[in-house]
Amino acid sequence: MRLLVVEDDAALAEALAFSLQKDGHAVDRAANGGAADRALMTEDFDLVVLDLNLPVLDGLEVLRRMRHRRSLTPVLIMSARWAGDERVRGLDLGADDYLVKPFSINELGARVRALLRRSGSARSSSIRHGRLSFDTASRTPKINDVALDLSAREVSLLEAFLLNFGQVL
């Protein structure tokens, strides 16, 4: 799956991207709300992990603009804003989940998996094309039942091509 991590703290963004890539996701990053908004207007993502305290555009404004464009992409807010009113506001604006910093990286991974399952992005079937097979649940590509060693981005591209076979992408 292709994820967008929107976080202005470079060290935290790097750690999040590393962890999510270990889980098999292709991860793009944006360091401010303006860059995130532009990416969300031009690119397709399966999930957005969104901080609220961002330069240029606040995370809530990024979320508001996404939903105004009728984007159904799941959004997981992660923020140090822990007050109940802040969480309610984020969820009312269209966030699918809210994670308060500091958090366990394992909990982040579990919430990402749950959101992808609920959105229908996590598929549970196998796709075959000739000698190539792709298990969409484990995101494992194989040729003649031998696993291929691909990067997360390569796996995501292969999945997109197989799911849209015969279409121009």
N, C-alpha and C positions, 0 to 999 in steps of 0.2 A: 504494500500500500504506500501511497505517496502522502507524506505529511508535511505541513508547514509549521515550523516552530517560530513563534514571534516573541522574542526576548531581547531586551537591550543589554543585559549583563552578558558580555562575551563568554566568560568562563562558564556560566550556567547554561548558556545556549549550546556551547560545545559539549558539555556533559550530557545534556538532554539529547542532542543529536547522536552522540556516541551510543548512548543506551538504547535509543529507539532503532538505530541502525543495527545494533546487535540483535534486536528482536526481529530483524528482517525487513524493516521499512526503509524506503528511500526518503530522505529528509532534506527539505529545503529550509533555509533560515532567512528571517527578516529581523533587522535590528531596530526598526522603528515602525510606527503605525502607518506612515506614508508608504514605505516600501511594502508592507504587508498588504495594504489596500490595493496598490498597483498589481502585485502578484496575484491577488485574489480576483482581480478583474480580467486577467489575461491567462491564467493557468487553472488547471483542475487539480484539486487536492481531495483526498479521501477523508482527511481530518485536519483541523487546525488546533494547535496548542497555543493559547493566547494569553500573554501577560497583560495586565491592565495599565500599569504605570509605564507608559512608553513615550518617547519623544515624538514630535511632529503631530501624530494623532494618538489620542488615548485609546486603549484597547476597547473600551465600550463604544467609542465612535467607529472603530474598525468593524466591530460586531454589528452595530446599527446599520452601517453601510452595506455589509454583506446581506443582512436580512432584507434591507430595502431593495436590493437587486434580486431578491427571491432565491438566494442561495440556500440550498438545503444541506450544505456541507456541515457535518457535526463539528461543534466547537467545544473544546475543553478549556475553560479559563483556569489559569494558575496565577494566584496573586497573594501578596502579603496582606491585602485588604480582607480582614477576617470578620468584620462586623456583619451581623445578620442582614442588615439592610443592603449592604454591598452585594452580598451573595444573591439575595432576592432580586435586586436590580439587574444583575448580570443574567440570571436565569430568565427573568421576565423579558429581557431584550432579545432572547433567543439562544443563549448558551445551552448546551446539552448537559454540562456537568461543570462543577466548580471545585477546584482543589486549592486549599490554603497552604501557602509557603510557611515554614519549611515542610516538605513532604518526603516520603520514602520513594525512591526511584522505582521500587517494586510496585508500589501503589499506583504510580503514574502509568506504568506498563499495563497493569490490570485494568485501569480505567480506559486506557486507549483501546485495548482489546475489546472491552465491553461495548464501547461506543461504536467500534467498527462492526461488531456483531449485530448490534441493534440497527445500524444504518443499512445493513444488507451488503456492506462492502466486503465483509469477510465471507467468502464463499466456501462451501464444503464439498466440492465435487472435484473430479479429476478431468482434465482436458487432454485429449490425445490428438496428435496430428502426425501421421506417419510413425516414425520411430521415436518421436518426441512425446513425452508425457509430462504433465504439469499438475501437481497436487495443489489446489488452491487453498486448502486448509493449512498445510504445512509450508506452502510456498516453495516446494521442492521440484525443480525441473530435472528430468532424466532423459537420457537417450539409451535405448535398449536396456532399461532398468539400471543404468549406471548414473549416479547423481552428478550433476554438473556443478562446477565451482564458479559461481557468478556473484558479482557484487549485488548489493541491495537494489541499486538503480537498474542494473541489468535484469534482475528478476522482475522488477516492476514493469519494465518495458516489455519483456517477454510475455508477462501476464496480460498486459494491455493488448498486445498484438494477437494473442491467442483468443482472448475474449471478444475481440472485434474482427475475427478472421474474415477476409473478403471485403473489408471496408477500408477506405483510405483514412489513414490517421496522420 
